[in-house]
Amino acid sequence: MNLASVTGQLRRGLGQPTGQKRGLLGRAKWLSLLLLLGALIPGCDKGLAGLLDNTGVGATLLPGVKLNLPPPPSFAEPSTPREYPDGTVSIYGLRKEFKRYSDTKNKYIGQKVKVKAYLLEVYKCPVCPKGQQCKQCEEPHMYASDEPNGSKEKGLLIAEYRGFRGREPKLTIGKQYAFEGVFNQSSPKGFTSSDGLLVYHKMLDDTNKEHIGPAEENERQAALAEAAALKAMGQRPPVAPTPAPGAPK
């Protein structure tokens, strides 16, 4: 096989990939052609490495043809701890417990937890121009991250932190808070996340006062109603168990 025939195959192989060319078989064929071409070029004794530029990412194959390879993924563990000394959990710690391709349940799912994270964004309902019909606002929610400048796409969605007419907590974007709520993959009002979200219960805002969300308020009202019903029947309400160290109070 001469260089001209290999070049022809290479040009055809680098055309618009369809069908099986998108899979591993197609990529293996292209790689084989690259290696063969490198071996046939006179003076190119480094094989495929001789075709790469000095960054190791782009490869100039033929005039006008450049192959751009994605950077290799990082498999290093992040520096964020799974759990902080005060007993709060990081977002990384919550999600690390997901067992991919396994029936093992995340130990935090359905449990009330305290998550320490940086506030990234608070959803604001868009202003609807007077006289127009606009899309209904989403339920109040916000996003937090283990890093002060993290991305919302990889952040934790904190759902339903207040009712539509509820008090807005005083918060600062980029500040670290301890959010308390139930870690789950869906919320009562329809938010979903395969990596998990937090159904908000309460937190301390910038005024150092406790801000109560709808889920916490409903839980407290249910406890009061249960206590009143037991009292009416002449029974004493059950005593709440002493929380373990680091658990939400």
C-alpha positions as CSV (number, residue, x, y, z in Angstrom):
1,M,0.0,0.0,0.0
2,N,1.5,3.4,-1.0
3,L,1.1,6.7,0.6
4,A,-1.4,8.0,-1.9
5,S,-3.8,5.1,-1.2
6,V,-3.5,5.5,2.6
7,T,-4.2,9.2,2.1
8,G,-7.3,8.5,0.2
9,Q,-8.6,6.1,2.9
10,L,-7.8,8.7,5.5
11,R,-9.8,11.4,3.7
12,R,-12.8,9.1,3.4
13,G,-12.5,8.0,7.0
14,L,-12.5,11.6,8.3
15,G,-15.7,12.4,6.4
16,Q,-19.0,13.1,8.2
17,P,-19.3,10.1,10.6
18,T,-22.6,8.3,10.5
19,G,-23.9,5.0,11.8
20,Q,-21.3,2.8,13.2
21,K,-18.5,5.3,12.5
22,R,-19.7,7.1,15.6
23,G,-19.0,4.1,17.8
24,L,-15.8,2.5,19.0
25,L,-15.3,0.6,15.7
26,G,-15.2,3.8,13.7
27,R,-12.7,5.5,16.0
28,A,-10.5,2.4,16.0
29,K,-10.4,2.4,12.2
30,W,-9.3,6.1,12.1
31,L,-6.6,5.4,14.7
32,S,-5.3,2.5,12.6
33,L,-5.1,4.7,9.5
34,L,-3.3,7.4,11.5
35,L,-0.7,4.9,12.7
36,L,-0.2,3.5,9.3
37,L,0.2,6.9,7.7
38,G,2.7,7.9,10.3
39,A,4.7,4.7,9.6
40,L,4.8,5.4,5.8
41,I,5.9,9.0,6.0
42,P,9.7,9.2,5.3
43,G,11.6,10.2,8.4
44,C,8.6,9.9,10.7
45,D,10.0,7.4,13.2
46,K,7.8,8.6,16.1
47,G,4.6,7.1,14.6
48,L,1.4,8.9,15.8
49,A,3.4,11.2,18.2
50,G,5.1,12.8,15.1
51,L,1.7,13.9,13.9
52,L,0.7,15.7,17.1
53,D,1.4,19.3,17.7
54,N,3.4,20.4,20.8
55,T,0.2,20.5,22.9
56,G,-0.6,16.9,22.3
57,V,-4.2,17.9,21.4
58,G,-4.3,19.0,17.8
59,A,-2.9,16.8,15.0
60,T,-2.2,18.2,11.6
61,L,-2.9,15.3,9.2
62,L,-3.0,16.8,5.7
63,P,-3.2,20.4,4.4
64,G,-6.4,21.9,5.7
65,V,-7.3,18.9,7.9
66,K,-6.8,19.2,11.7
67,L,-7.9,16.6,14.2
68,N,-8.9,18.2,17.6
69,L,-8.8,15.7,20.5
70,P,-10.6,16.5,23.8
71,P,-8.3,16.9,26.9
72,P,-8.1,13.8,29.0
73,P,-10.5,13.7,32.0
74,S,-9.2,14.2,35.5
75,F,-9.8,11.3,37.9
76,A,-8.3,13.0,40.9
77,E,-10.4,13.3,44.0
78,P,-11.5,16.9,44.7
79,S,-10.0,18.7,47.7
80,T,-13.5,19.2,49.2
81,P,-14.0,17.0,52.2
82,R,-17.1,14.7,52.3
83,E,-17.9,15.9,55.8
84,Y,-16.8,19.0,57.8
85,P,-15.7,19.0,61.4
86,D,-19.0,20.5,62.5
87,G,-20.9,17.6,61.1
88,T,-22.2,19.3,58.0
89,V,-21.9,17.5,54.7
90,S,-20.5,18.8,51.4
91,I,-22.3,18.4,48.1
92,Y,-19.5,16.2,47.0
93,G,-20.1,14.1,50.1
94,L,-23.8,13.7,49.4
95,R,-23.3,12.7,45.8
96,K,-20.3,10.4,46.4
97,E,-22.7,8.0,48.1
98,F,-24.5,7.3,44.8
99,K,-23.5,3.8,43.6
100,R,-23.5,3.9,39.9
101,Y,-24.8,0.7,38.2
102,S,-25.7,-0.7,41.6
103,D,-28.9,-1.2,43.5
104,T,-27.2,0.1,46.7
105,K,-29.2,3.0,48.0
106,N,-27.5,6.4,48.7
107,K,-27.5,6.5,52.6
108,Y,-28.5,10.2,52.6
109,I,-31.6,9.7,50.3
110,G,-34.8,10.6,52.2
111,Q,-32.8,11.8,55.2
112,K,-32.6,15.3,56.7
113,V,-29.1,16.7,56.4
114,K,-27.1,19.9,56.8
115,V,-25.2,20.9,53.7
116,K,-22.5,23.4,53.9
117,A,-22.0,25.1,50.5
118,Y,-21.6,28.5,48.7
119,L,-24.7,30.2,47.3
120,L,-24.5,30.6,43.6
121,E,-27.9,31.9,42.4
122,V,-31.4,32.7,43.8
123,Y,-34.2,32.3,41.2
124,K,-36.0,35.5,40.5
125,C,-39.4,35.4,38.8
126,P,-39.1,37.5,35.5
127,V,-41.2,40.7,35.6
128,C,-44.2,40.4,33.3
129,P,-44.9,43.5,31.2
130,K,-48.3,45.1,32.0
131,G,-51.1,43.8,29.7
132,Q,-49.2,40.7,28.6
133,Q,-49.7,37.0,29.5
134,C,-46.5,35.5,30.7
135,K,-45.3,32.1,31.6
136,Q,-46.1,31.1,35.2
137,C,-43.2,31.6,37.6
138,E,-41.3,28.5,38.9
139,E,-41.4,27.6,42.5
140,P,-38.8,29.5,44.6
141,H,-35.4,27.7,44.4
142,M,-31.7,28.4,44.5
143,Y,-28.4,26.8,43.6
144,A,-25.3,26.1,45.8
145,S,-21.8,24.7,45.1
146,D,-18.8,23.4,47.0
147,E,-16.8,26.2,45.4
148,P,-17.7,29.9,45.5
149,N,-17.3,30.2,41.7
150,G,-18.8,26.8,40.8
151,S,-21.1,26.2,37.9
152,K,-24.9,26.0,38.4
153,E,-25.1,23.0,36.1
154,K,-23.0,21.0,38.6
155,G,-24.4,22.7,41.7
156,L,-27.0,21.5,44.1
157,L,-30.6,22.6,43.5
158,I,-32.2,23.8,46.8
159,A,-35.9,23.5,46.1
160,E,-38.9,25.4,47.6
161,Y,-37.1,27.5,50.2
162,R,-40.2,29.6,50.7
163,G,-43.8,30.0,49.6
164,F,-44.7,32.5,46.9
165,R,-45.8,35.1,49.6
166,G,-43.3,33.9,52.2
167,R,-40.5,35.9,53.7
168,E,-37.4,36.1,51.6
169,P,-34.2,35.3,53.6
170,K,-31.4,37.8,53.5
171,L,-28.6,36.1,51.6
172,T,-25.4,37.0,49.8
173,I,-24.3,35.4,46.6
174,G,-20.9,33.7,47.0
175,K,-21.3,33.3,50.8
176,Q,-21.1,29.9,52.5
177,Y,-24.2,28.8,54.4
178,A,-25.4,25.6,56.1
179,F,-28.7,24.6,54.4
180,E,-30.9,22.1,56.2
181,G,-33.3,19.9,54.4
182,V,-34.1,16.5,53.0
183,F,-31.9,15.1,50.3
184,N,-33.9,13.5,47.5
185,Q,-34.1,13.1,43.8
186,S,-37.5,14.9,43.5
187,S,-39.4,17.6,45.5
188,P,-43.1,17.9,46.3
189,K,-43.5,20.7,43.7
190,G,-42.0,18.8,40.8
191,F,-38.2,19.5,40.8
192,T,-36.1,16.5,39.8
193,S,-32.4,15.7,39.7
194,S,-30.8,12.3,39.2
195,D,-27.8,13.5,41.3
196,G,-30.0,14.6,44.1
197,L,-31.5,17.9,45.3
198,L,-32.3,19.4,48.7
199,V,-35.9,20.0,49.8
200,Y,-35.3,23.0,51.9
201,H,-36.3,23.2,55.6
202,K,-34.4,25.9,57.3
203,M,-31.1,27.9,57.7
204,L,-29.6,30.9,59.4
205,D,-29.5,33.9,57.0
206,D,-27.4,37.0,57.1
207,T,-29.4,38.4,60.1
208,N,-28.4,35.3,62.0
209,K,-32.1,34.5,62.4
210,E,-33.6,31.1,61.5
211,H,-35.5,31.2,58.2
212,I,-38.2,28.5,58.0
213,G,-39.3,27.0,54.7
214,P,-42.7,25.5,53.8
215,A,-41.6,21.9,54.4
216,E,-40.3,22.7,57.9
217,E,-43.4,24.7,58.7
218,N,-45.6,21.8,57.6
219,E,-43.6,19.4,59.7
220,R,-43.9,21.6,62.8
221,Q,-47.7,22.0,62.3
222,A,-48.1,18.3,62.0
223,A,-46.2,17.7,65.2
224,L,-48.4,20.3,67.0
225,A,-51.6,18.7,65.7
226,E,-50.4,15.2,66.8
227,A,-49.6,16.5,70.2
228,A,-53.0,18.2,70.5
229,A,-54.8,15.0,69.4
230,L,-52.9,12.9,72.0
231,K,-53.6,15.4,74.7
232,A,-57.3,15.3,73.9
233,M,-57.2,11.6,74.3
234,G,-55.5,11.9,77.7
235,Q,-52.1,10.7,76.4
236,R,-48.8,12.3,76.7
237,P,-47.0,13.2,73.4
238,P,-43.9,11.1,72.6
239,V,-40.6,12.6,73.7
240,A,-38.3,13.4,70.8
241,P,-35.1,11.3,70.8
242,T,-31.8,13.0,71.5
243,P,-30.1,13.8,68.2
244,A,-26.7,12.2,67.4
245,P,-23.6,14.5,67.4
246,G,-23.5,16.5,64.2
247,A,-27.1,15.6,63.1
248,P,-29.6,18.5,62.4
249,K,-31.5,19.6,65.5
